[in-house]
Amino acid sequence: MSAPRPTAATSGRRVRGVRPRRYLMCSPVHFDVVYSINPWMEPAKPTDPALAVAQWERLRSLYLGLGHQVELIDPVPGLPDMVFAANGATVLDGTVLAARFRHPQRADEGPAYADWFRAHGYEVHDAVHINEGEGDYLVTGDRILAGTGFRTDRRSHTEAERVLGRPVVTLELVDPRFYHLDTALAVLDHEEIMYYPAAFTADSRRTLRELYPDAIEATEDDAAVFGLNAVSDGRHVLLPEQATHLVDRLWSRGFVPIGVDLSELLKSGGSSKCCTLEIRDRVPGAGA
Ligand code: ARG
């Protein structure tokens, strides 16, 4: 962000702490838009693979610069959406629920990510029901917010609750532009979120209002530039800087928004969160 902002000392706003993260990412060397499984994807529109890689590299260096760890999985030729690592699995307390994709074009990504986790010593649970990993499963402090409506099967929510051992809250998406939960809602800190209400059914909006009365509500403009496809480490929030209303709201809550440009990946309907799978290892000494 270029505009000078008041410091915590001058504004009196709260200073938030960073929790260092471990992320898994996949280089977009094979990225392209060759099929269309969401309204953003137009195979006729040209992509620029070198620019996609440069934008993705910038995201990776931002994470490293903020003190986070970034693991890499080898990209597989013929899987142009594999860069969207968030869809590869859901990992909580060292337990991995493998992804099982809705569309055949992405089916082979599930086993590719599961193999990476097995090779790195994780216990991997193969999924019975369709689920697109952290695209639809967002972990908060106490629960898992779970999307359905376009990709992840509602029955997977029960499976995730059992495998990952944390209560799951079902949220139903209704706008095809926001087909994964992580395009309509972002977790900022333990129980702090931001979301775009119109992306959800009336019932799910009610649930969100009850659980998170203080949530930041995004405007349609924020959502349309993928402002909710954001990654927070508790203090820094990486998101497209075009989401100006969200950027202002985040500053006023004591977060530090950092603008990222992933315009190439947006041609496939993805941005920073889609490129980032959080590996949540078991914290030694923490209770069950
Ligand atoms: N083209 C991909 C798809 O439609 C984009 C996935 C974006 N990932 C995400 N976590 N929202 O599946």
Residues whose N, C-alpha, C, O or C-beta is under 5 A from the ligand:
A	BS01	LIG	I37 N38 D81 F84 A86 N87 G135 H180 D182 S268 G269 G270 C274
